[in-house]
C-alpha cells in the first residue's frame, strides 16, 4: 500500500496531479477540495489510497487526513466506488458532508451528480455513528488541550492497539483513561504500553 507521495509537482489539474518521485511520475486523482488546498509550490506531499482492479491500479490523493478518512468511509459503502467518493468530496467539503450525515440530510448528498436517493440514504445510515465518533474524538483533542502532536500520538496509539487486536471502542477508552492521568506529555511508546495495561 502506498500511504503517501512526497515529490515534485509536475502538473496540476482540478481532477488530477502528476507528482515526480525518484524519477517516476505518478498520476494521482484528486478532488476539488485537495486541488484548492494545493498551492503552486514546487514540492508537495499527498496522502494516498491505491485502488486495485483487474484492469487498472489507480492512485487517489488527499491533502488533508480528514478528507482521506471520509473517502475511505464512503467507499466502504455498497454502491459507492472511488470515483463516486471523489465526486462527493468535490461537491461537498468535509465539513458539509459531516454536517449532512449527522443531521440525516439525505437531499444534500443526493444533489451530488451520480448519487441516487438509495445511495444517499445508505451513506447517512451507515456513516452516522462513525462520523459522530470521529467528531467526538476531534472535540476531545480540542477541548482536552492536546496540541497537534498530542492528537497525532493519540491517533497512532489507537491504530497500534487496533492492530494488536483491541476493539476500537475499548482502545479509545483505555487511551482516554491513560491521558486523563498523564496529560498530553507522554511518548507514543509509553501511551501504548500504559493502554495495554489498563483494565
N, C-alpha and C positions, 0 to 999 in steps of 0.2 A: 504493500500500500504506500502510495506517495502522500505524505502528510502535508508537505508544503513545498513551494518552489521559491527560491531566492535567486534573483539574477537580473540581467539587463532587460529592460522593457524595450523591445524592438518595434512593436506595433500595438496600437490601442484602438479598439473599435467598441461601440456600445454593447456588442454581444460577445466579443472575444478579445483576448490579448495574445501576443506572441512574446514569450519570455525565453531568453537565451541563457542556458545554464551549462557551463563547461563545454561550450561549442555545440551544444544540441539545442535546437529551437522547439519549444513546447507550445502547442496550440491549446489554449485554455478558455473554455466557455465561461462567460461571466454574466451577472445580472446588471441591470441599470444601477442598482444600489452600489455595487462594487465599482462600476465604471465611474460614478460620480465621486467616489472616495479616492480613486487613483489620481494622484497629481501627475504632472508631466515630469516626474523625476526619472532619472536615468536607471536607477536600480529599485526594484520593488520586491516585496515578499507577499505571496498569496497562500492562504490555507487551501488545500485541495482535496478533492474527492475523485477517485478513479472509478469510473463506471465501466464494467466489462461485459460485453455481449459477444456472441459468436462472431459477428461481422465487424465489430469496432471496439476500440478502447478509447473512451472519451474522458478528458480531464475537465473538472468544473472547479472554478476558483472563487475564493471569498476573501475580502479584505478584513472582515470582522468575524470573530469567533461566534458571535450571536447569530449571524446570518447563516453560517455553516451549520450550526445546530438546528435552526429552523428547516434548512434544506434536508438534513438527514431525517428529521421528524416527518416532513412531508412525503419523502419518497418511501417511507416505511408503510404508507397507506396504500391499500389496494386501489389501483386505478390512477395513481399519481406517479408518473415516471419522472426522470431527472429534468427533461425539457419542460414539463408542466410545472415542476417545482421552481425552476428558474424563471418561468413566465410569471408565477405568483409573486416571487421575490423581486421581479422587475416592476410589477404593477403596484405592489404594496410594500411599504417599508417594514422592517422587522417589528417596529412599534405598532404600526397599523394592523399588521397581521395578528400580533399578540392580542391587541385590543378586540379585534373581530372574533377571535377564537374564545377569549374569556367571556365576552358579552354575548356569545352564541349568535353573532350577526352573520347568518348564512349568506345574506344578499351581497354584502361587500365582497366576500370570497367568490361568490357566483358571478360577479361582474367581470372577473378576470377571464380573458379570452381562453377558450378551451376547457373551462371548468363548468360542469353542469350542476344542477341542483343536488343530485345524489352525492356527487363527489364533495361538494361544499359541505353537506351535512356530515359526511364521513370524516372530513378534516376536523370539523368542530368537535364531533363526538369523541373521536379517537385521540385528539391532541389536547383537549380541555385540561385534563388532570396534569399531563406532562408540562404544559405551558405554565399552569399555576404553580407547580412545584419549582420549575426553573425560576419563575418570577420571585417566589418566596426566598429562594436561595440568594438571588441577587440583592433583594432587600436586606437580608440578614448581613450580607457583606457590607452594604452601605451603612445601615444603621448600627451595625456592631463595631464600626470604627476600623474595619480592616482596610489596609492600604491595598494597592493593586497587587503587590507581591503576595500579600496575605491571602487574597481571594484566589490567586493563582495556585498557591500552596494547597489551599483547601480543595480546589478542583483536582489537582494532581493526586492528592491523598485519596480522594473519593474514587478516582479511576483505579488507583492501585488496589484499594480494598475490594472493589467490584471484580477486578481481575483475579484477586485471591479467592474469590468465591462468596464474598459477602453480598446479601441482598442490598440493593441501593438504599432502601429506607433505613435499614439498620446501620449501614456505613455512614449515612448522613447524621444519624442520631449520635453515633459514637464520636464522630469528628466534632460535632457541636458541643458535646459534653467535655471533650478534652480542651477545646478552645475557650470554653467558659472558665475553666480552671486556670489555664496558662496565659490567655490573651493571645494576640497575634504574633508575639515574639517567640516563635518556635520554628525549628527547622522541619523540613519535609519528612526526613527520616524519623525524627522524634515524634512528629504528629502521627505517622503511620504506626509506629511501634506502640504508642500510648493508646491509639484507637483499637489496635488488635487486642490489647489487654482489657479494654473497657467491657464490663459485664453486660 
